[in-house]
């Protein structure tokens, strides 16, 4: 918790912070749904794991 709390007020994501907080990012293949392309993104954080996928 101490490690994560020091980033609570960040306003800009830089290279150093990105590599300290994020383990990996998965981007799915784009699919056409109701005439629009939809692509899911899942972010795996080092200290808490993955959150729900973002569309």
N, C-alpha and C positions, 0 to 999 in steps of 0.2 A: 504494500500500500504506500509506503514511503517513497518508493521509486516512481510510482505513477503520479502521486500527488504533486510532485515538483513540476509537472507539465500541465496542471489544471488551468492555468491562466494563459497558455500560449496563444498567440494570435497569428503566427506564421509557422508553417511546417518547413523545416530545412533538412538537409541531408543527414545531419547528425541525429536529430530528433526522430526522423523517420526510421532510421536503423535501430534506434534504441527502443522504440515502441512497437513496431510492426514486424512480425515474423514473415508473413507472406501475404500476397494478394492474388486471388483467383478471379479471372474474368471469363465468363462463359461465352459460348458462341452466340452471336446475335440471331434472334429468331423473329419472324414477322408475325405479329399478333394484332388482329383487327386493323390491318393496314399500316401499323407502326412497327418499327424494329425495337425489340426489347433485348437488353443485355444485362445479366445479373453480375454483380460484383460482390465478392465475399472477402472481408478483411480479417486476418488472423492476428490478433494482438499478442505480444509476448507474455503478458502477465495475466490475461483474462480469456484467451482463446478467441474463437470466432464469434462475431455478432450475427444477427439475422442478415440475410442477403439483402442488398440494396438493388433496386431496379431503376 
